[in-house]
Amino acid sequence: MLVNAATHNVTWEKLPDDFVLDNEPVDNINQPLLAAALTESLELAGRLPADALTITNYGICANLNNRFVVKAPDWGYVPSIRVSREEVKRSYTPRLQGDIPVIVMEFLSDTEGGEYSSKPTYPPGKWFYYEQILQVPNYAIFEPEGGVLEVYRRDNLGNYELQTPDANNRHWIAEMNLFLGVWQGSRENRIGYWLRWWNDNGELLLWGLELAAKERQRAERLAAQLKALGVEPEV
């Protein structure tokens, strides 16, 4: 049975400046690409407010029984921070510096990273830390090679429960008013599976290159219509 965070003393304190953070490289070359793609489409769609924070392999900390814990999800989204970005340059402390992340994600790789670890003793496993200490409402685990996405949501008892996707194989992230799902295609010389956002109307949030291509196609259609009317479009 999972040990509840109520049995622990959790406080929200700024990480000391002399605290040594883990500077190991990311597990997989695909992880930064997947994370950047998630953020870019949010920004271009106007879904990234000025006080929001996206997290990419960046430490989220808490003090657990008088010992600092830092976990760095592969991607996460904080709706609002209450301090300057300079103050969260090294790490981020929820409640003290802003909101709890509404979603964190881990991208599976060949290296076992403990994404499913519910170990409650110090240092706690990722699952336990996100679920019971930070109490992040949504936890996504993505396996890029096979395109398998698992989305867990905290239930009324405070435990993560695996969610069933909708008919389009997407998951509704209520706090962001967006669907999260898997898309297959090419970006930045990587062909494979990606995580993408869709709005509540089922419209895909586009990347920059896709928006440019859409605008180019619109201009070409307009030019063709003008020519059909005998009007030579201006170059």
N, C-alpha and C positions, 0 to 999 in steps of 0.2 A: 504494500500500500504506500502511496506517495506521501512523504512527510510534508505537511503544510508549513508555509512560511511563518505561520503564527507561532511556531515553536522557536523561531529565530528572532534576534534583535536586529532589525533592519533600519538603518538611518541613511539619510541622503546628504552626503558631504562632498565638497569639491575635492577632487583628487590632488594630493600634494604635488607641487612642482617638481620635487625630486623623486617622485614615484617612477620606477622604470617600467616603461610600456614594452610590450612584445613587438619587436620590429622584424619578425620573421616575414619572408615574402608570402604572398597568397599561394594557395595550394595549386592553382590551375590557371593557365593563361586566359581561359574563357571567363573567369569570374569578373575581372574588371570590365570586360565588354558587355556582359549581361547586366551588370549594375548600371553602367553608363546609359545603356539603352532604356532602362526603366525610368531614369531621371529625365533624360532628354525629352521623351514624349510628354511627360507631365508638364515640363517647363513650356514647351511649344504650344501646348493646349491651354495654357493659362491656369494650370492646376497646381502650381507651385508658388504659394504666397511668399512674400518677402521675408516673413518671420518663420517659415517652415524650414526644416532641416532634413536633408537626405543623408543617410549613413552608408558608407561603403568601406568595409573592413576598418571600422573606426570604433573606438572603445566607448561602451556604455557602462557606467560604473555605479556601484552602490557599496555601502559599508555593511557587511554581514558579520554580526557578533564581533564588532571592533576590528575587522579585517577587511581591507578593500578587495572588491571583486571587480574585474574588468572583463567583459566579453565583447568581441567585435564581430557582429553579424556581417554577412556578405552584402546585405542591403537592408535598409530600414527607412521608415518615414515618421518624422515627428511633426505634427501639425503646427506647433508654435513653440518658439523659445522666447524666454523673457529677458535674456541678456544679450550682449553684443556677441557677434561671431568670433571676435578675438578671444572672448572668455571661454569659448568651447573649441578652441583650436586643437587642443591635445585630446580631450575627451569630453563626454557629456554626462551630466548627472540629472536624471529625471526628477521631477517634483521640485528640486532645488533651482534648476535653471530653465525649466519649461515642462512641457507635457511629456507623458509617457509615450513612447512610440506606439502607433496604432497597428503597425505590422513590422515584423522582422523576417528576414529570409536567409536561408542557408542554401548554398549551391553545393551539392555533393560532388566529390572528386574521388580519385583513386586512394587518397589518403583518408584514413578513418579520423573524422573530426569530432565525433561524439555528439552529433546533432540530435540524437535520441536519448542522450544521457540524462536520467532523472536523479542522478547522485546528489543527495542533499547536504552531504558533509563538505567541508572546505577542501579544495575549491569545488564549488557546486558544478554539476553538469549544465550544459546549455539549456536543455529542455526545462530543468527545474528552475534555472535562473530566469528564463523568459516567462515561464508560466506562473511561478509562485513568488519570486522576488520582485521582478519588474512588473509582472501582471500585464504583459502585452496581450491585447485581445486577439490578435491574429498571428499565427506562426506558419510560414510557408517553407517547405523543404522541396527543392527542385533538383532533379537528376537530369542534367543537360544532354547527356549522350542519348538517353532513351526518351527524353521529353516527358518524363513522369513528374507530375506536380501533386504534392499533398498539401492541403491547407487545413490547419487546425484552428479551432476557435474555442476560447474559454467558455465553459458552460456556467450554469448558475451556481455550481459547486466550486468554481474556480479551477477546473481541470480542462486541459485541452481535449477536444473531441474532433475526430476526423470529419471533415465536411464532404458532402456529396455534391459534385458539380451539377450545374443546370444542364438543360438539353443541348446547349452549345459547348458543353465541357468547360464552363467558366465558373469562377467563384466570386460571389458578391462580397466586396469589402465595404461594409456599410459606412464606416467612419470616413472613407474617402469618396463615397458615392460613385464607385467604379467597380467594374468587373476585372478580375485577374485571370489570365488564361495562357495557354501555350500556343505559339505560332511557329510555323516552320518556314524558313527562308534564309536569305543571305543579307549580311551586313558586315562591313569592315573586313571583307575577305574571309568571313566565317560563315559556312553553310551549315545549318543545323536548327535546333530548337531554341526558341527565345521565349521569355516571359513578356507578355504585352498587356496593355490596359485597353478596356472598352468602356465607353460611357453608358449611361442608363438607357440610351436608345439603341445600344448595340453597335455604335460606331467606333471603329478602331482609332485610338490616339496615335497619330502619325509621327514618324521620325522626320528629321530635317530633309533628308534626301527624298523621302516620299512626298513631302509637301511641295518640294521644288518640282518633282516630276508631275504632280497633280496640277500645279500652276502652269507648267509648260504645255500639258495636254489641253488645258482650258484655253490657253492662248492660241494653240494650233487649231482647235475647233472654231474659235471665233474668227480666225483668219480665213478658214475655209468657208464659213458662212458669208463673210464679206465678199470674198471672191465670187461666190455663187450669185451674189447680188450685183456683180459688176464693179465692186468697190475694191480698189487695191489698198490693202492695209499698209499703214506706215511702218517702216522698219525702225 
